[in-house]
Amino acid sequence: MSEFTASADDIKNALKDLVCELKQIGEDFINELNEIEPELQKALGGLDTIYATGKHALYDVSDYIGWYNHQRMHSTNDNYSPVEYENQWNKAMQELDKKWASLCTKKG
């Protein structure tokens, strides 16, 4: 087993960097929530909606999830919906796999 040694300053700097990263993640999350709140309220008919049954609430939530994943454009995804972005990612990875395979294939 190897040992890891670090000075107190190294540890402080690493912790400071970690705190900054976590703070940024938290701020990004809050910004995303603030961005979608009006759409969520519209999709669910306002947050004060009282549903007769859980089934009715489930319908509204399902509609919202469908809209969120298939129609809503996300700035962090180059303004593609999550499904469109994932499809583009998968296509790019397939093309990369093909290129890699062609480089690894012996010719002749």
C-alpha positions in Angstrom: 0.0 0.0 0.0 1.4 3.4 -0.9 1.4 6.4 1.4 0.1 9.8 0.5 1.6 12.8 2.2 0.4 16.4 1.9 1.2 19.6 3.6 -1.5 21.4 5.6 -1.5 24.1 2.9 -2.1 21.4 0.2 -5.0 20.0 2.2 -6.5 23.5 2.8 -6.2 24.4 -0.9 -7.8 21.1 -1.9 -10.7 21.6 0.5 -11.1 25.2 -0.7 -11.3 24.0 -4.3 -13.8 21.3 -3.3 -16.0 23.9 -1.5 -15.9 26.2 -4.5 -16.9 23.4 -6.8 -19.8 22.3 -4.5 -20.9 25.9 -4.2 -21.0 26.2 -8.0 -23.0 23.0 -8.3 -25.5 24.3 -5.8 -25.8 27.6 -7.6 -26.3 25.9 -10.9 -29.0 23.7 -9.3 -30.8 26.7 -7.8 -30.6 28.6 -11.2 -32.1 25.5 -13.0 -34.9 25.3 -10.4 -35.6 29.0 -10.8 -35.6 28.7 -14.6 -38.1 25.8 -14.6 -40.4 27.0 -11.8 -42.8 29.0 -14.1 -43.1 26.0 -16.5 -43.6 23.6 -13.6 -46.4 25.8 -12.2 -48.0 26.1 -15.6 -47.7 22.4 -16.3 -49.2 21.4 -13.0 -51.9 24.1 -13.0 -50.2 26.0 -10.1 -48.7 24.6 -7.0 -52.0 25.0 -5.1 -53.8 22.4 -7.2 -55.8 19.9 -5.1 -56.2 16.6 -6.9 -59.2 14.3 -6.3 -57.0 11.2 -6.7 -53.4 10.3 -6.9 -54.1 9.2 -10.5 -55.0 12.7 -11.5 -51.8 14.1 -10.0 -49.8 11.4 -11.7 -51.2 12.4 -15.1 -50.1 16.0 -14.5 -46.6 14.9 -13.3 -46.2 12.5 -16.2 -47.2 15.2 -18.7 -44.6 17.5 -17.1 -41.8 14.9 -17.2 -42.6 14.2 -20.9 -42.4 17.9 -21.7 -39.2 18.4 -19.6 -37.4 15.5 -21.3 -38.7 15.7 -24.8 -39.6 19.3 -25.6 -37.9 21.7 -23.2 -34.6 23.1 -24.5 -31.7 23.0 -22.0 -29.0 25.7 -22.2 -26.5 23.2 -20.7 -27.3 20.8 -23.6 -26.6 23.3 -26.4 -30.3 24.1 -26.4 -31.4 20.5 -27.2 -33.9 18.6 -25.1 -32.3 15.9 -23.0 -33.6 13.1 -25.3 -32.2 14.9 -28.4 -28.9 15.5 -26.7 -28.6 11.9 -25.6 -29.5 10.7 -29.2 -26.7 13.0 -30.6 -24.3 11.7 -28.0 -25.0 8.1 -28.8 -24.7 8.8 -32.5 -21.3 10.5 -32.0 -20.1 7.6 -29.8 -21.1 5.1 -32.5 -19.2 7.1 -35.1 -16.2 7.2 -32.9 -16.4 3.4 -32.3 -16.5 2.9 -36.1 -13.5 5.1 -36.6 -11.6 3.4 -33.8 -12.5 0.0 -35.2 -11.3 1.0 -38.7 -7.9 2.1 -37.2 -7.5 -1.2 -35.4 -8.4 -3.4 -38.4 -5.5 -4.9 -40.3 -5.5 -4.0 -43.9 -4.3 -6.3 -46.7 
